[in-house]
Amino acid sequence: MSAVKAAGVRVTLDRKPILHGVDLAVASGTWHAVLGPNGAGKSTFLKAVVGVLPYQGDIRVGGEEVAKLSAKHRARLIAYVPQQPQLPGDMTVAEYVLLGRTPHLGYLGVESRTDRAVADSALERLDLGGFARRRLGAMSGGERQRVVLARALAQQAGVLLLDEPTTALDLGHQQQVLDLVDGLRATEGLTVISTLHDLSLAAQYADELTLLVGGRVAACGTAREVLTEQRIAEHYGARVRVFDDGQGRPVIHLVR
């Protein structure tokens, strides 16, 4: 069964068509990477799935139509990490991550001991335990990126949407975050949809890839099927060589 299924998704922003009938099916517990050159519509697609942009077509999460769900219900099903999150500078890390529990709070909106334990666990998983009392405004871009991911993990939603999650991170924290997400996918059945600029990283972590070009699906399948030298040259305008990493996953190198 598909955890996320999109059929004929179209999005128009400021009277300009961005997505033109995108179809996508992501099986429960898998990682799906959405790739494409700048302006392809990757971030727009994620925003449509999470319900923050109006769309035409059909998007279902766990069999439920996203457009018909309340914001609170959607937040229980889908956690979203935007590419450029806006964080209140005077809020502490602990306070911000605890906001991830909002969809689970009762009528009075008071956090329980369990809510605080879930938030604390998310902080520890992202190596942020020592930052709990720090103000968000005093943190680096990479640290803030991890805080936003910690808040998303605190939601305990079954579907996690990540828009360029490694952009502000150094090499070590890129690997740490992607390994953490992949571990949650494997052990807790988390379904992940991410956009990634780094094609080799996408090939390393994603089970399947969809290549968007001009708001349309240009290719979909495994990394070996999608990331060919000819296709990358055609759609990215780049000269590359594609090598096998020894485990059946492609690694892309630019060629001068």
N, C-alpha and C positions, 0 to 999 in steps of 0.2 A: 504493500500500500504506500502511496506517495504521501509523505508528510506535508509537502508543499507542491501544489499543482497550479500552474498558470496557463491559461488558454486565451489566445487572441488578445493579449494585453496591449492596450494603446494608451499613451499619455500625451496630452497636449499642454504646453506651458506657454503663456503669453501668445496664444494663437499659433504657436509653432509646434508641429508634431515632433515628438522626441522618440517615442516607441511606436513601432508599426506592427502590431500583431505578434507579440512575443509569446512563444510556447515554451514551457519548462516544467519538468517533473523531477522532484528530488525525493528519493526514497528515505524513509525514516532511518535515522542513525548514520547517515552518510554525510560526506563533505562535498559540496558542489561549489566550484569557483566560477565566477562570471568575469570574463576577460574582455578586453577590447581596447582600441586606441582611445585617446582623449576625445570626449564628446560622443562616445558610442551609446550612452544611455545606461551605463552600469549602475551608477548611484540612483538615477531616477527609478530604475526597476526595483531596487531594494526599498526605496521610499514608498513605492506603490504596494509592495508586499506587506510592509508594516502598517499601511493604512494612513500615512501622512500626506499622500498625494492622491487626488481623484484620478480614476482610471476608467477605461472601458474594457470590457472583457470579463474574465472570471479568474479570481485568485482564491484558492482554498488552502487552509492550513488545518491539518487533521480532519479534513472533510467539511470544515465550516467555512462559509463564505466570508472573507475578510470584511467586505464592504458593509455587511449586516451586523457586525459585532460592535459592542460598546468598546470604548477606549480601554476600560479596565479589563474586560475579557480578553481583548487583543494582547494586552501587556502580560497576561498570564500565559499566553501561548507563544508570544514572540518577544525576544529581547533584541534590541537594535543598538549598535555602536556606530554612530556617524563618523564620517571622515574628519570633520572639523567641529567637534562638540563645543558648545558654549557653556562654560562652567562659572558659577558665581565665585568670585575670588575670595570673599570673606567667609565662605563655608569651609568647614574642616573636611578632611578626607573621610573620616568615619561618618559624619553626617550625610555626606553626599552618597556614599555607598549604601547607607541605610535606606535611602530613597528608592532603591531597587526593590524594597519589600512593600512599597505602596500598594501594588495590585492585590496583595494578600491580606491587607489590613481590614479589620471589621468596621462597623458603622462609626465607632468613636475615633478611628484612625490612630490608635495607640500601639506602638511597637511592643511586641512581647519579648520574653527572654529568648524564645526560639528565633525570632526575627533578628535580634542582635547577634546571636550565635552564627546564623547564616551569613550575615554581613561580615563578621569577623573572620569567618572561614574564607570568604572571597578575598579579603585583604591579604591573608596569609598566602593564599595560592598565587597571588600576583606579586609576592615579595614586597608588600606594602604595610606590613604590620607595624613597622617602626615609624610610619608616616601618619598614623591615625589622627593625631591632633594637629597636624600641619594644615595651614590654610592653603586652599587650592591656588590662590594667587601667587604663592611663594614656590610653586613647583615648576619644573621644566616641562617642555612639551611632551617628552617621552614618558615622564612620570604621570602627567595628566592623562595620557592615552591609556596607561595601565589602570588608573583610577576609574575611568569610564568603563573599561572592560570588567572591572571588579563589580561595579554597580549592575552591569548586565548579568553577570553570573549570579548575583544576589537575587535576581528576579526568579531564578529557577524555572525559566520557561523552557519548553521542549525544543524550540527553534531559535537559533542564534544567528542574527544577520550582522556581518562585519564588513564595513565599508573601508577598505584600505587599512587594516588594523596595524600594519607594521610601518606606516609612513614616517612616524616621528620617533621610531625606536632604533637604538644601536643594534649591531649585529647579534650580540648576545641576548638582548631582550626580545628581538624578533623571534629567535629560536625558542626562547622560554615561553613566550605567549602562544606561538603556534603549536608547540608541543603540549602545552596545557590544554588548549582547545581540542586538540586531537585526542588527548587522553580522556577528556570528558565525553567526547563523541563515542569513544570505544567502550568506556566503563559505565556511562550513564545513559547511553542511547541518544545523546544530543544530536540534533540535525543542524548542520552548519551550512550557510550560504554566505560566501565572501566575495568581494571584489579584490583583485590583486593586480598591481602593475608588474610585479616580478613574475615572469612566466615560469622560471625554474622553480620558484617557491610554490607556485600553484601546482606544478607537476608533482612536487614532493609530497604535498599534503592532501590534495583533493582526489576524491574517487572519480569524479567526472567533471568536465569543464564545458562551459558554453561560451562561445565567442560571439560577442555582439559587435556589429559594424553598422553605423548609421541607424541605430535603433532597430535593427533586424538581426535574427539569428543567422550567423554565417556558418557555424559548425557546432556540433555537440557530440560529446563522446568521451573516451578516455584521453589522457594526456598524449599518448602516442598517436591517437587518431587525429587530435585537434592541432597539436603543436608541430606542424611540419615546416620545413624550411620554405617551401613554396608558399604556404598559407601566411606565414609570418611576413615574408617579403611583400606579398600582395596587399595585406591589410595594415601592416605597420610601417611599410616602406623602409625596412631594415635588412641589412645583409647579415645573415646569421649562419652558424653551423649548429646542428642539433646532434648531440651525442647521447648515448645510452649510459646511465650511471652505474650499470652493472646489475641493477635490480629491475630493469624494465621501465625505468622512468627517464624521460628526456631531460637533458640539461642544455640550455640555450646559451651560446656564446656569440657575442658580436664579432664581426670580422671587419678589419680595416680595409 
